Amino acid sequence: MASFVKNGDPGCDASNWLTKAPTAAGPSGDPATFNPTQLDTDQWAEAYKSFGVKGAVITAKHGCGHLLWPTKVAFDDGSPYTYCVGKKDSAIKQDVLALFSASMEKANITHGFYYSFTNNFYMNVASHVAGHSKTVLKGQVNVSQAEFERIALAQVKELWSNYGQLGEIWFDGGYGGDVGPAIKKLIQNQKLAVGFGGAGVIDSPVGWVGTESGLPGGREIWSIGNTAPTQSTWQPVACDTTLQIGDTWYILACVVFREDA
């Protein structure tokens, strides 16, 4: 959604949720604002192949809470989660993740998903905590901590069950609350995937280098711990870097594995 409303993170906030910003396609609270009119995931795959990409990860949900698939998960009162593609109020009636997965498979490129457990502006969640703002805007759904965690777990179950074997799973910002054991159980059918930020819940975790410059920023780099060799699990370090100066929204995530002697 941030691609259409704000070139930055967070993409959705109180200033643009109900109001169209000058450079935006529409208000961030309207699912129809997400509208890639020339969507062609096969073209993405051909572009990736042209420069040797072996694996691709798509952002299934970022901090706004907008989903690139038509989730079947509902709120506690039975009302549907409509802030996504493929629903009545959506501009895109297709399952973007299904298109992406199929295109990558045809091109022999592994596919993976990024899902942020950290923030969900649609559900008034920030830093893993529900009920973040006392002011609930029109179109937001104010949920309890238990309801937020149930919905997030049910949504990642869809991601990890309905789109085949994944190559990589992103836990940007990690995971909070009591969801760790449940995530570890749900992710068992994706044993071949590596997990960016997935220490403690996946067999092949990948650590973060600590900056989005592509460089470690002066910190020590260990493959068995974040800042010191204190863990028993081998955890290679990954670098993610932006495409533009200034850490703007359009990000290229590049995983680089360090081989120790």
C-alpha angles and dihedrals in degrees: 000000000000089000087068103036112030136005095225146051125302092039095185124049141141092280095062106021094094100013130066109237117224094257097032129104090225142321114314092233092065111085089206089068086078098080120145097182095191099042110167115160091178088063089052090054093049090050091050092049091051091067099034104261113171099184137023131196124199126200103245092177131002131177097300091065094234113143128214091212133056099254120207091205114117135196121258092265091055097254115138127251097246101171094099145070123285098041133108095268095042123106090210112058095185132088101252093193091055090051092047094048093049093049093050093048091051089052093047091244119136114238130213142173137235115208120174114218088179105073138018113169092184089062095037092248124146131169090001092303125116121218092036097158125042088210109075112196126217107276095025120112115218108212136178122250090255093050092048092051092046092051094046092050092047091050095051088047087060091048095049096042109038106048106054129245113348125212097202138012121198123213097183107192090009121250130291142197118029098320098103098090092044092050091049090054095045094049095057091099089060099058092140093059126094116227120222103212089000101126110148097020107055133048094232108042123179121206128219120248090225103247138053092231093088089247130093094242097226097308122125116256119222128172094210100045143018099247103356137017095268102127133076096215120090106240118177117208123247129205122210120187138182124243092227137043114262101041095270125174103272101085132180110202111206119184113211118185118209116217114211121208 
